[in-house]
Amino acid sequence: MSIPFRSIYRHGFVRVAVALPAVRVANPSFNATHTLNLAHQAHTEGAALVLFPELGLAAYSNEDLFHQAALLDATTTALATVVAASAELRPLLLVGAPLQLEGRLFNCAVAIHGGRILGVSPKSYLPSYREFYEKRHFAAARDLLAREVELLGHRVPCGPDLLYEAVGIPGLTVHAEICEDLWTPIPPSTYAALAGATLLCNLSASNITIGKADYRHMLCAAQSGRCVAAYLYSAAGPGESTTDLAWDGHALIYENGELLAESQRFADGEQLIMADIDLERLLQDRMRLTSFTDSASDQRATLERLRRIPFACTPPPGELPLRRVVERFPYVPDNPATRDARCYEAYNIQVHGLMQRLRATGIAKLVIGVSGGLDSTQALIVAAKTMDRLTLPRSNILAYTMPGFATSEHTRQNAHALMSALGVSAHELDIRPSALQMLKDLEHPYASGQPVYDITFENVQAGERTSHLFRLANLHHALVLGTGDLSELALGWATYGVGDQMSHYNVNASVPKTLIQHLIRWVVATNQFDAETNSILQSIVDTEISPELIPAEVGEAAQPAQSTEATIGPYALQDFNLYYLTRYGFRPSKVAFLSEHAWSDASQGNWPTGIPTNQRVAYDRATIRHWLAVFLFRFFQTSQFKRSAMPNGPKVGSGGSLSPRGDWRAPSDAAAQVWLAELGLVEEE
């Protein structure tokens, strides 16, 4: 079956649902009807799995009624109804029921699909403390003698060791555990994850007490993170008996520690929450995490005993848009509190890295080129904070603005104003005479008055700046502070062996351009400097990003004449591409799919604080694919040799760095053919 490009299943996602149906105590027929109502709704909306609460077909709070044969018979009849109806449904259903097996009563998760029962997983750990006394009614999974049981006229696998593997949806492997199982030191789902389960499902009842919801969040987040898996949780809601307990109807969907969906607690009616799980992302992370593989190998004897049960699950036909928040700026959290905390951490990582480098070398001075642009501004702020922490005067920062043939008056003034405001040793060193001499030595046409602005013309200026900085460092026994950023390194937007690629230490080496913009905005918003400095910083953030190497056609430009983003693409898009290609190794078609979801509508979703309204733009599919192709060619084919020779610098974010000594090791002579072919832009050879 062909899956459309715009379907989530085409790109490694799976839609899952957690259901909180209306329930009546000791009324299995009513409960089965409402279970199926939500199952049909999930089917209609494209879900592949629906999780229901613990003992949901009978209700959890039956207490000693669980020992009544009439209730158990009615539950079995209700189960048969659900099984029969499932023949017309796509999703795998995980429903809770009390089942009498081998002469004992078990609290079970029943996996149902395609008109049959795939397996039964009894609860492993029965709480019998405080308000719980489940051992009064139920036996634990370990008490089960056989590995198969007779149920509704069929022999079905039974035990907590069952994994349900979807045929038709790669990477979809499901495990079910029940409530208290998650509260134990080693939940059964831990072994399931090590054996390959990607969706860990918990059928729970879990009465509510003050603070318990937060604890559920903590448990689900931690288990999904440790197991590099999705964790689905469903707790009983309205309709359960309130004789001695209360219920809040809490449903949660986590993916690798991140909350994707949550129900409304204490709602009056039934609920169905859904989320799209990125199975490919989970599998990519597991593949990279060598400790995950080692843990699985250490438990080989246990994992080999787990049983795998295949079931055919076909993705729904037609388009199925992504039901998931994809942040436009993956390096910059949308949540303001999280963003503030990340900015604080980023600055401190950079400052501490530079402090240690100065202490280790015994050098007390820095040399830095200040252009009036974003990167040198960020590096200069870090340098100033470093000197403060080391109780050294900021005058130990020897800052040079070095105008060339295309330097605009606007950036030149910003550079001088910033150096003055931060109290560093400010200098201006005009590189035009030495650059012109170099061009004369090369017999370049520009030296004889011809307006030839080729790559040699540009790189002579970049090279002269760097040469001066390194010789100034020799003269003053100082360390050259780099200003190049992660985005420029990814795109190869740096002259080999000069400022943006080479230095003694580069504090921005793993900081992408979009994060640098927000770090400076954060400094302004939190008033870390005075009002005058804040005004200068805001002006710098608002200035067009430009290399300023090619002059304006007529006269001296007040603003930069070149636009970096016009050549290599919007940094917002390119940082998005960088994140998903390097952090997860996604196919280009999936990156484009995610980018279109994030960027196609500027009116939807959150925008990080500080982005002007006129910069809140949308990008259509053609634009997204065009700039992604530019990224693929530059990143995979033309720029690695520059990254292989990059200087030291601290790793700042979990999104990674491109250091050959850190996150990224790659050949310098690779081809971009397979990535461009996957995107459908060239034929693969």
DOSE-205631 format. One line per 3 residues: for each residue x, y, z of C-alpha. Coordinates in nm, 4 decimals. Each point is the difference from the previous one (the first is absolute). Last residue first. Layout:
N
X,Y,Z; ...
END
This chain:
685
2.3705,0.6573,-0.9130; -0.2912,0.1573,0.1846; -0.2009,0.2286,-0.2272
-0.0243,0.3554,0.1236; -0.2542,0.2168,0.1826; -0.2258,-0.2685,0.1448
0.0752,0.0745,0.3659; 0.1532,-0.3467,0.0243; 0.2097,0.0858,-0.3054
0.1357,0.3133,0.1659; 0.0994,-0.2011,0.3060; 0.1532,-0.2832,-0.2051
0.1989,0.2364,-0.2228; 0.1576,0.2215,0.2680; 0.3473,-0.1403,-0.0662
0.2747,-0.0647,0.2563; 0.3506,0.1452,-0.0296; 0.0522,0.1480,0.3476
-0.0926,-0.3233,0.1753; -0.2112,0.0329,0.3151; 0.0397,0.0222,0.3744
-0.2614,0.2016,0.1851; -0.0842,0.0049,0.3692; 0.3362,0.0674,0.1609
0.3609,0.0049,-0.1145; -0.0967,0.0771,-0.3599; -0.2049,0.2858,0.1459
-0.3376,0.0462,-0.1639; -0.1922,0.0581,0.3211; -0.3131,-0.1549,0.1384
-0.3668,0.0772,0.0521; 0.0726,-0.0689,0.3663; 0.1311,0.3559,0.0194
0.3242,0.1755,0.0991; 0.2989,-0.2053,-0.1107; 0.3014,0.2090,0.0948
0.2535,0.1157,-0.2606; 0.3245,-0.1271,-0.1464; 0.0938,0.0934,-0.3548
-0.1533,-0.1315,-0.3257; 0.2140,-0.2047,-0.2374; -0.2454,-0.2777,-0.0879
-0.2775,0.2585,-0.0190; 0.1656,0.1738,-0.2940; 0.0545,-0.3287,-0.1843
-0.3680,-0.0819,0.0571; -0.1270,0.2886,-0.2078; -0.0615,-0.1023,-0.3612
-0.1865,-0.3292,-0.0216; -0.2198,-0.0791,0.2994; -0.0689,0.3460,0.1394
0.0069,0.2125,-0.3149; -0.1997,-0.2406,-0.2139; -0.2537,-0.0862,0.2683
-0.0449,0.3624,0.1080; -0.0675,0.1231,-0.3515; -0.2498,-0.2834,-0.0469
-0.1705,0.1026,0.3248; -0.0153,0.3550,-0.1310; -0.1925,-0.1079,-0.3086
-0.2198,-0.2504,0.1840; -0.1209,0.2600,0.2494; -0.0603,0.2569,-0.2710
-0.2040,-0.2442,-0.2095; -0.2004,-0.1132,0.3019; -0.1032,0.3492,0.1047
0.1721,0.2082,0.2651; -0.1784,0.2169,0.2567; 0.1259,0.3168,0.1622
0.0163,0.1416,0.3484; 0.2749,0.2485,-0.0819; -0.2414,0.2927,-0.0437
-0.1454,-0.0720,0.3433; 0.3365,0.0475,0.1650; 0.1510,-0.3050,0.1754
0.0538,0.0992,0.3636; -0.1782,-0.2826,0.1768; 0.0092,-0.3345,-0.1759
-0.2930,-0.0552,-0.2355; -0.2807,-0.2319,0.1022; -0.2314,-0.1899,-0.2277
-0.1996,0.1044,-0.3060; -0.0065,0.3337,-0.1816; 0.3252,-0.0641,-0.1883
-0.1481,-0.2990,-0.1820; 0.2292,-0.2166,-0.2144; 0.2934,0.0045,0.2428
-0.0400,-0.2835,0.2493; -0.1930,-0.2539,-0.2090; 0.2035,0.0885,-0.3081
0.3189,-0.0476,0.1978; -0.1145,-0.3373,0.1278; -0.0773,-0.1236,-0.3521
0.3260,0.1463,-0.1336; 0.1954,-0.1783,0.2741; -0.1885,-0.3186,-0.0855
0.0901,0.0289,-0.3683; 0.3626,0.0703,0.0956; 0.0212,-0.3330,0.1851
0.0603,0.0390,0.3705; 0.3448,-0.0423,0.1556; -0.1301,0.0892,0.3463
0.2204,0.2799,0.1346; 0.1853,0.0674,-0.3254; -0.2848,0.0145,-0.2522
-0.2665,0.1237,0.2399; 0.2038,0.2814,0.1516; 0.1727,0.1189,-0.3160
-0.3265,0.0201,-0.1943; -0.1628,0.2157,0.2694; 0.3161,0.2108,0.0156
-0.0275,0.0432,-0.3775; -0.3645,0.1055,0.0164; 0.0502,0.2696,0.2648
0.3338,0.0912,-0.1575; -0.1864,0.1069,-0.3114; 0.1868,-0.1215,-0.3072
0.3608,-0.0208,-0.1155; 0.0181,0.2930,-0.2407; -0.2932,0.2241,0.0910
0.0669,-0.0891,0.3642; 0.3448,0.1570,-0.0094; -0.1341,0.3310,-0.1279
0.2531,0.2390,-0.1478; -0.0129,0.3822,-0.0075; 0.0108,0.0435,0.3783
-0.1629,0.3341,0.1031; 0.1255,0.3581,-0.0407; 0.1792,-0.1030,-0.3161
0.2941,0.2048,-0.1269; -0.0368,0.1150,-0.3565; -0.1734,-0.1725,-0.2888
0.0049,-0.3739,-0.0740; 0.0081,-0.1055,0.3630; 0.3173,-0.1759,0.1053
0.0593,-0.3757,0.0068; 0.1520,-0.1380,0.3221; -0.2636,0.0955,0.2538
-0.0556,-0.3606,0.1205; -0.3655,0.0903,0.0618; -0.2815,-0.0672,0.2463
-0.2397,0.2957,-0.0304; -0.0077,0.2025,0.3220; -0.2788,-0.0442,0.2587
0.2167,-0.2015,0.2392; 0.2722,0.2668,-0.0174; -0.2466,0.2810,0.0701
-0.1327,-0.1905,0.2987; 0.3528,-0.0401,0.1338; 0.0639,0.3735,-0.0350
-0.3218,0.0855,0.1855; 0.0841,-0.2494,0.2743; 0.3408,0.1606,0.0417
-0.1595,0.3418,0.0516; -0.2600,-0.1399,0.2401; 0.2599,-0.1585,0.2271
0.1118,-0.3622,-0.0144; -0.1539,-0.3245,0.1221; -0.3411,0.1487,-0.0605
-0.1853,-0.3340,-0.0200; -0.1629,0.0835,-0.3338; 0.3225,0.1338,-0.1511
0.2076,-0.3014,0.1011; -0.2844,-0.2229,-0.1206; -0.0025,0.1703,-0.3398
0.3733,-0.0703,-0.0233; -0.0561,-0.3659,0.0824; -0.2919,-0.0055,-0.2419
0.2092,0.1099,-0.2961; 0.2780,-0.2387,0.1031; -0.2571,-0.2806,0.0117
-0.1102,0.0695,-0.3563; 0.3621,0.0067,-0.1179; 0.0898,-0.3386,0.1419
0.2274,-0.0355,0.3068; 0.2512,-0.2860,-0.0187; 0.3118,0.1987,-0.0931
-0.1134,0.3216,0.1695; 0.2707,-0.0026,0.2712; 0.2735,-0.0404,-0.2607
0.3539,-0.0385,0.1344; 0.3357,0.0717,-0.1656; -0.1748,0.0991,-0.3201
-0.1019,-0.1443,-0.3383; -0.3268,-0.0407,-0.1907; -0.1761,0.3350,0.0288
0.3314,0.1815,0.0249; 0.2164,-0.1621,-0.2685; 0.1415,-0.3398,-0.0945
-0.2719,-0.0901,-0.2476; -0.2362,0.2879,-0.0714; -0.3314,-0.0580,0.1707
-0.3529,-0.0746,-0.1144; 0.0674,-0.3739,-0.0173; -0.3696,-0.0587,0.0590
0.0449,-0.1970,0.3214; 0.2884,0.2192,0.1179; -0.2084,0.3119,-0.0560
-0.2870,-0.1494,0.1971; 0.2263,-0.1029,0.2887; 0.1448,0.3480,0.0520
0.3205,0.1862,-0.0905; 0.1281,0.2630,0.2480; 0.3348,-0.1333,0.1150
0.1977,0.1520,0.2865; 0.3679,0.0479,-0.0746; 0.2065,-0.0491,0.3176
0.2398,0.2672,0.1197; 0.3722,0.0496,0.0485; -0.0327,0.3574,-0.1301
0.2145,-0.0307,-0.3131; -0.0904,-0.3608,-0.0727; -0.3709,0.0778,0.0408
0.0406,0.2969,-0.2324; 0.1584,-0.2358,-0.2515; -0.3000,-0.2317,0.0269
-0.2484,0.2845,-0.0381; 0.1820,0.1581,-0.2947; 0.0081,-0.3264,-0.1916
-0.3679,-0.0533,0.0696; -0.1021,0.3369,-0.1400; 0.2264,-0.0345,-0.3023
-0.1459,-0.3421,-0.0794; -0.3585,0.1240,0.0028; 0.0914,0.2901,-0.2277
0.1956,-0.2196,-0.2415; -0.2892,-0.2435,0.0130; -0.2515,0.2389,-0.1528
0.2146,0.1191,-0.2907; 0.1111,-0.3581,-0.0669; -0.3625,-0.1145,-0.0048
-0.0815,0.2553,-0.2705; -0.0852,0.3677,0.0219; 0.1504,0.1436,-0.3184
-0.0631,0.3750,-0.0134; 0.3109,0.0817,-0.2137; 0.2339,0.2670,0.1376
0.3382,-0.1612,-0.0517; 0.0017,-0.1674,0.3429; -0.3510,-0.1327,-0.0712
0.1355,-0.2003,-0.2935; 0.2131,-0.2201,0.2328; 0.3710,0.0018,-0.0731
0.0497,-0.2238,0.3059; 0.2506,0.2417,0.1484; -0.2381,0.2829,-0.0795
-0.2840,-0.1829,0.1771; 0.2258,-0.0503,0.3025; 0.0881,0.3680,-0.0009
-0.3697,0.0852,-0.0154; -0.0661,-0.2236,0.2986; 0.2810,0.1693,0.1935
-0.1388,0.3456,-0.0781; -0.3635,-0.1029,0.0545; 0.0527,-0.1620,0.3392
-0.0891,0.3089,0.2056; 0.0746,-0.0813,0.3634; -0.2344,0.1592,0.2490
0.0667,-0.0537,0.3678; -0.1964,-0.0438,0.3222; 0.1460,-0.1230,0.3263
-0.3166,-0.1310,0.1658; -0.2470,0.2037,0.2037; -0.3133,-0.1830,-0.1040
-0.1726,0.3191,-0.1180; 0.3060,0.1150,-0.1935; 0.0401,-0.3295,-0.1841
-0.3708,-0.0024,-0.0779; -0.0043,0.3567,-0.1312; 0.3046,-0.0616,-0.2194
-0.1498,-0.3156,-0.1515; -0.3414,0.1619,-0.0458; 0.1600,0.2948,-0.1803
0.1838,-0.2338,-0.2379; -0.3174,-0.2035,-0.0534; -0.1954,0.3090,-0.1066
0.2830,0.1576,-0.2002; 0.0052,-0.3055,-0.2211; 0.3178,-0.1988,-0.0549
0.0362,-0.0847,-0.3685; 0.3654,0.0751,-0.0839; 0.1223,-0.0938,0.3455
-0.0494,0.1263,0.3521; 0.1878,-0.1765,0.2784; -0.1608,0.0399,0.3390
0.2507,-0.1091,0.2567; -0.0528,-0.1061,0.3595; 0.2892,-0.0572,0.2384
-0.1744,-0.1499,0.3024; 0.2338,0.0631,0.2917; -0.1803,0.3332,0.0361
-0.2800,-0.2077,0.1506; 0.2093,-0.0065,0.3165; 0.0605,-0.3415,0.1567
-0.2060,-0.1298,0.2910; -0.0140,-0.3436,-0.1707; -0.3802,0.0133,0.0035
0.0008,0.3549,-0.1368; 0.2478,-0.0971,-0.2703; -0.2262,-0.2864,-0.1020
-0.3077,0.2233,-0.0085; 0.1785,0.2355,-0.2398; 0.1190,-0.2877,-0.2191
-0.3494,-0.1491,-0.0155; -0.1408,0.3386,-0.1054; 0.2751,0.0287,-0.2622
-0.0778,-0.3461,-0.1369; -0.3704,0.0866,-0.0330; 0.0796,0.3271,-0.1726
0.2511,-0.1693,-0.2303; -0.2735,-0.2413,-0.1066; -0.2818,0.2504,-0.0490
0.1630,0.2707,-0.2075; 0.1690,0.3287,0.0922; 0.3230,-0.1333,-0.1439
0.2038,-0.0499,0.3154; 0.3263,-0.1917,-0.0479; 0.1253,-0.1463,0.3253
0.3303,-0.0133,0.1851; -0.0070,-0.1285,0.3557; 0.2312,0.0591,0.2922
0.0844,-0.1859,0.3204; 0.1868,-0.3000,-0.1373; 0.1193,-0.2645,0.2465
-0.0918,-0.2644,-0.2556; -0.2091,-0.2119,0.2362; -0.1572,0.3001,0.1725
-0.0966,0.1612,-0.3309; -0.1489,-0.3246,-0.1344; -0.1854,-0.0619,0.3256
-0.1603,0.3432,-0.0051; -0.0969,-0.0412,-0.3664; -0.1887,-0.3222,0.0682
-0.1590,0.1478,0.3117; -0.1269,0.2989,-0.1961; -0.1448,-0.2099,-0.2829
-0.1705,-0.2404,0.2360; -0.1295,0.2916,0.2093; -0.1442,0.1748,-0.3014
-0.1764,-0.3133,-0.1198; -0.1357,-0.0824,0.3453; -0.1644,0.3398,0.0438
-0.1422,-0.0212,-0.3520; -0.1383,-0.3458,0.0753; -0.1683,0.1180,0.3219
-0.1577,0.2947,-0.1797; -0.1267,-0.2285,-0.2779; -0.1499,-0.2421,0.2488
-0.1889,0.2831,0.1706; -0.1088,0.1472,-0.3342; -0.1273,-0.3331,-0.1435
0.0696,0.0073,-0.3737; 0.3438,-0.1590,0.0438; 0.2794,0.1357,-0.2248
0.2220,-0.2607,-0.1715; -0.3014,-0.1620,-0.1681; -0.1166,0.3371,-0.1348
-0.3204,-0.0576,-0.1931; -0.1197,-0.2362,0.2698; -0.1870,-0.3048,-0.1217
-0.3175,-0.0494,0.2026; -0.1727,-0.3232,-0.0919; -0.3014,-0.1186,-0.1905
0.1669,-0.0411,-0.3395; -0.2309,0.0059,-0.2986; -0.1545,-0.3263,-0.1237
-0.0402,-0.0103,-0.3756; -0.1740,-0.2960,-0.1555; -0.0178,-0.3626,0.1082
0.0355,-0.1092,0.3630; 0.3147,-0.1918,0.0920; -0.0406,-0.3785,-0.0086
0.0507,-0.2033,0.3157; 0.0584,-0.3739,-0.0283; 0.0805,-0.1607,0.3335
0.3167,-0.1739,0.1132; 0.0412,-0.1454,0.3503; 0.3495,0.0009,0.1435
0.0732,-0.1929,0.3190; 0.2578,0.1067,0.2566; 0.2284,-0.2824,0.1106
0.2965,0.1335,-0.1981; -0.0239,0.3226,0.1988; 0.0727,-0.1699,0.3304
0.3114,-0.1839,-0.1197; 0.1210,0.3064,-0.1911; -0.0192,0.2370,0.2945
0.3617,0.1206,-0.0251; -0.0411,0.0248,-0.3770; -0.2977,0.2327,0.0409
0.1966,0.2204,0.2370; 0.2889,0.0137,-0.2480; -0.2361,0.1042,-0.2794
-0.1394,0.2827,0.2121; 0.3539,0.0984,0.1042; 0.0962,0.0322,-0.3668
-0.2606,0.2698,-0.0489; 0.0132,0.0730,-0.3728; -0.2324,-0.2792,-0.1135
-0.2356,0.0754,0.2866; -0.0230,0.3626,-0.1091; -0.0714,-0.0966,-0.3614
-0.2666,-0.2478,0.1123; -0.1761,0.2631,0.2094; 0.0161,0.2573,-0.2793
-0.1353,-0.2518,-0.2494; -0.2925,-0.0793,0.2268; -0.1080,0.3635,0.0138
-0.3229,-0.0298,0.1967; -0.3010,0.1946,-0.1255; -0.2308,0.0929,0.2855
-0.3570,-0.0661,0.1025; -0.2289,0.0665,0.2936; -0.3471,-0.1505,0.0328
-0.2316,0.1131,0.2750; -0.3158,-0.1026,0.1829; -0.2104,0.2582,0.1777
0.0040,0.2062,0.3175; 0.3704,0.0847,-0.0063; 0.1960,-0.0307,0.3244
0.3311,0.0154,-0.1892; 0.0090,0.1236,-0.3566; 0.2068,-0.2493,-0.1926
0.3678,0.0322,-0.0850; 0.1966,-0.0090,-0.3245; 0.3586,0.0153,-0.1231
0.1972,0.0141,0.3254; 0.3723,-0.0444,-0.0681; 0.2120,-0.2555,0.1860
0.0674,-0.2230,-0.2993; -0.3570,0.0302,-0.1237; -0.2769,0.0492,0.2536
-0.3757,-0.0464,-0.0344; -0.2134,0.0551,0.3097; -0.3567,-0.0720,0.1087
-0.1411,0.0962,0.3402; -0.3621,-0.0666,0.0836; -0.0113,0.1724,0.3387
-0.1283,-0.2676,0.2347; -0.1052,0.0131,0.3658; 0.0115,-0.2672,0.2715
-0.1996,-0.1324,0.2944; -0.3494,-0.0582,-0.1348; 0.0890,0.2012,-0.3121
-0.0800,-0.2839,-0.2403; 0.1304,0.0401,-0.3514; -0.2263,0.1960,-0.2339
0.2322,0.2881,-0.0645; 0.3599,-0.0981,-0.0816; 0.2359,-0.2951,-0.0023
0.3626,0.0557,-0.0938; 0.1575,-0.0386,-0.3458; 0.3740,0.0269,-0.0623
0.1945,-0.0186,-0.3256; 0.3798,-0.0040,0.0037; 0.1947,0.0523,-0.3216
0.3502,-0.1378,0.0034; 0.3619,0.0793,0.0715; -0.0237,-0.2362,0.2998
0.1540,0.2439,0.2447; -0.1941,0.2914,-0.1470; -0.3373,-0.1751,-0.0243
0.0433,-0.1304,0.3531; 0.1002,0.3399,0.1367; -0.2834,0.1897,-0.1680
-0.2582,-0.2575,0.1061; 0.1196,-0.0070,0.3617; 0.0308,0.3769,0.0331
-0.3374,0.0650,-0.1557; -0.1605,-0.2560,0.2287; 0.1641,0.1715,0.2972
-0.1427,0.3345,-0.1064; -0.3467,-0.1556,-0.0172; 0.0437,-0.1394,0.3516
0.0434,0.3406,0.1631; -0.3277,-0.0083,0.1906; -0.1692,-0.3371,-0.0345
-0.1478,-0.1612,-0.3100; -0.0891,-0.3629,-0.0492; 0.2309,-0.1876,-0.2302
-0.1977,-0.2159,-0.2465; 0.2782,-0.0859,-0.2404; 0.0568,-0.1693,-0.3346
0.3603,0.0890,-0.0775; 0.1349,-0.0179,-0.3537; 0.3607,-0.0039,-0.1159
0.0246,0.0768,-0.3707; 0.3499,-0.0563,-0.1425; 0.0506,-0.3627,0.1020
0.3370,-0.1301,-0.1223; 0.1251,-0.2525,0.2547; 0.1535,0.2736,0.2138
-0.3399,0.1688,-0.0048; -0.1747,-0.3167,0.1169; 0.2531,-0.0467,0.2806
-0.0748,0.3492,0.1273; -0.3737,-0.0537,-0.0548; -0.0003,-0.2627,0.2772
0.0747,0.2818,0.2465; 0.3317,-0.0159,0.1865; -0.0190,0.1986,0.3249
-0.3802,-0.0352,0.0198; -0.2593,0.2741,-0.0485; -0.0420,-0.0825,-0.3701
-0.1380,-0.3467,0.0762; -0.2394,0.1688,0.2423; -0.2224,0.1060,-0.2921
-0.0050,-0.2863,-0.2514; 0.2496,-0.0932,-0.2675; -0.0426,-0.0267,-0.3760
0.2683,-0.0205,-0.2680; -0.0221,0.1157,-0.3589; 0.2375,-0.0195,-0.2971
-0.0408,0.2502,-0.2837; 0.3400,0.0376,-0.1673; -0.1220,-0.0477,-0.3552
-0.3775,0.0311,-0.0425; -0.1263,-0.2745,-0.2322; 0.0446,-0.2970,0.2283
-0.0490,0.1339,0.3493; 0.1851,-0.1825,0.2752; -0.1812,-0.0740,0.3277
0.2464,-0.0888,0.2764; -0.1108,-0.2393,0.2729; 0.2045,-0.0679,0.3150
-0.2624,0.0923,0.2613; -0.1735,-0.3343,-0.0618; -0.2648,-0.1703,-0.2130
0.0058,-0.1199,-0.3580; -0.3448,-0.0944,-0.1343; -0.1744,-0.3353,-0.0464
-0.3456,0.0642,-0.1373; -0.3589,-0.0621,0.1057; -0.0572,0.3357,0.1622
0.3173,-0.0404,0.2060; 0.2065,-0.3158,0.0573; 0.3411,0.0870,0.1337
0.3578,-0.0060,-0.1261; 0.3311,0.0364,0.1844; -0.1254,-0.2273,0.2773
0.0514,0.0239,0.3768; -0.1156,0.3520,0.0835; 0.1057,0.0935,0.3513
0.2761,0.2300,-0.1299; -0.2680,0.2173,-0.1615; -0.1454,0.0829,0.3395
-0.3195,-0.1447,0.1471; -0.2974,0.2243,0.0627; -0.2712,0.0754,0.2531
0.1479,0.0486,0.3480; 0.3367,0.0554,-0.1674; -0.1483,0.3226,-0.1347
-0.0105,0.1627,0.3429; 0.0670,0.3656,-0.0689; -0.0998,0.2915,0.2261
0.3231,-0.0171,0.2045; 0.1892,-0.3105,-0.1127; -0.0809,-0.3052,-0.2095
0.1287,0.0925,-0.3422; 0.0107,-0.2805,-0.2576; 0.3120,-0.0213,-0.2129
-0.0006,-0.2043,-0.3220; -0.3385,0.0862,-0.1475; -0.1127,-0.2638,-0.2485
0.0811,0.0447,-0.3697; -0.2429,-0.1701,-0.2398; 0.0723,-0.0569,-0.3683
-0.1052,0.0510,-0.3590; -0.3727,-0.0255,0.0609; -0.1875,-0.0114,-0.3265
-0.2253,0.2055,-0.2257; 0.2747,0.1953,-0.1727; 0.1718,0.1092,0.3171
-0.0339,-0.0451,0.3745; 0.2701,0.0123,0.2670; -0.1446,-0.0777,0.3439
0.1602,0.1623,0.3037; -0.0880,-0.2148,0.2981; -0.0707,0.0045,0.3749
0.0017,-0.3734,0.0649; -0.2428,-0.2256,0.1851; 0.1111,-0.3561,0.0724
-0.1367,-0.3404,-0.1052; 0.2416,-0.0308,-0.2906; -0.1305,0.3290,-0.1420
-0.2914,0.2133,0.1206; 0.0343,0.3336,-0.1715; -0.0495,0.3495,0.1434
0.0113,0.2405,-0.2970; 0.2041,0.2881,-0.1390; 0.0076,0.0904,-0.3673
0.2903,0.0455,-0.2380; -0.1413,0.0466,-0.3502; 0.2195,-0.0257,-0.3111
-0.1446,0.2511,-0.2390; -0.1438,-0.0676,-0.3467; -0.3597,-0.0858,0.0852
-0.2537,-0.2167,-0.1802; 0.1056,-0.3283,0.1620; 0.0165,0.1874,0.3309
-0.3772,-0.0341,0.0362; 0.0290,-0.3730,0.0706; 0.2695,0.0508,0.2631
-0.1958,0.2776,0.1716; -0.3111,-0.2148,0.0229; 0.1998,-0.2983,0.1254
0.1444,0.2198,0.2753; -0.3504,0.1028,0.1016; -0.0978,-0.3674,0.0265
0.3087,-0.0696,0.2122; -0.0884,0.2945,0.2214; -0.3548,-0.1274,0.0422
0.1344,-0.3410,0.1082; 0.2342,0.1648,0.2520; -0.2833,0.2115,0.1387
-0.2300,-0.3018,0.0359; 0.2752,-0.2070,0.1614; 0.0406,0.2479,0.2850
0.3551,0.0110,0.1363; 0.0681,0.3331,-0.1690; -0.2946,0.1336,0.1988
0.2417,0.0038,0.2939; 0.1485,0.3324,-0.1205; -0.1891,0.1226,-0.3066
0.2159,0.3152,-0.0162; 0.1909,-0.0752,-0.3212; -0.2904,0.0001,-0.2408
-0.1197,-0.3217,-0.1779; 0.1171,0.0720,-0.3553; 0.2517,0.2571,0.1267
0.2032,-0.2388,0.2152; 0.2922,0.2426,-0.0456; -0.0694,0.2851,-0.2395
-0.0029,-0.0083,-0.3830; 0.2813,0.0346,-0.2555; -0.0754,0.0445,-0.3699
0.2479,-0.0895,-0.2737; 0.0399,0.0671,-0.3738; -0.1843,0.3309,-0.0025
-0.1309,0.1480,-0.3252; -0.2718,0.2371,0.1202; -0.2838,-0.2346,-0.0957
0.1627,-0.2860,0.1903; 0.0347,0.2174,0.3125; -0.3695,0.0852,-0.0186
-0.0907,-0.3661,-0.0455; 0.2056,-0.0929,0.3086; -0.1691,0.2798,0.1939
-0.3458,-0.1411,-0.0720; 0.1318,-0.3532,0.0552; 0.0983,0.0705,0.3586
-0.3324,0.1739,0.0536; -0.1924,-0.3085,-0.1080; 0.2278,-0.2336,0.1960
-0.0534,0.2028,0.3181; -0.3770,-0.0125,-0.0305; 0.0107,-0.3786,-0.0466
0.2537,-0.0405,0.2825; -0.2234,0.1646,0.2623; 0.1588,-0.0737,0.3403
0.0999,0.3629,0.0567; -0.1032,0.2230,-0.2869; 0.2660,0.1472,-0.2267
0.0227,0.2849,-0.2507; 0.3016,-0.0527,-0.2169; 0.3464,0.1411,0.0685
0.1954,-0.0840,-0.3135; 0.3673,0.0377,-0.0844; 0.0732,0.0264,-0.3702
0.2934,-0.0686,-0.2282; 0.0983,0.1336,-0.3410; 0.3186,-0.1459,-0.1428
0.2854,0.1948,-0.1524; 0.2787,-0.1269,-0.2252; -0.0389,0.2418,-0.2889
-0.2520,-0.1725,-0.2261; -0.2117,-0.0771,0.3079; -0.0496,0.3732,0.0573
-0.1728,0.0310,-0.3363; 0.0920,0.3027,-0.2117; 0.2152,-0.2029,-0.2390
-0.2890,-0.2388,-0.0649; 0.0404,-0.3673,0.1022; -0.0017,-0.2478,-0.2888
-0.1335,-0.3433,0.0964
END
